[in-house]
Amino acid sequence: MEEGGFVPYDKPPKLIGKYSFKYPKSTNKEGIVFVKVMVDRDGKVCKAEVLKGLSKEINDYVLKCVYSVKFEPAAQAGKPVCIWIALPVKFLMNRVIIK
């Protein structure tokens, strides 16, 4: 896929399941981290970058979490396509949630 290029799709990617990760004990912040995620044709996150974050430590942890999630890939005319999406990640005092 061309970096940053527009790819049309008629079915968006869908997160498979709900993900909850342990909150790192070394921080005490809450909020939402917005991550730009490239979901490949197999539904794997192949690239990710923070669009709006909280701190370097939290952002790095969120990226680590995001790389472990799986999607049903986006599709165009019934064929899987690789696309970029924006993914909000809730960073709460007791867990990190991606859904």
Secondary structure, DSSP 8 states (H G I E B T S, - for coil): --TT-----SB--EE-S-EEE---TT----EEEEEEEEE-TTSBEEEEEEEE-S-HHHHHHHHHHHTT-BEE-EEETTEEE-EEEEEEEEE-SS-EEE-
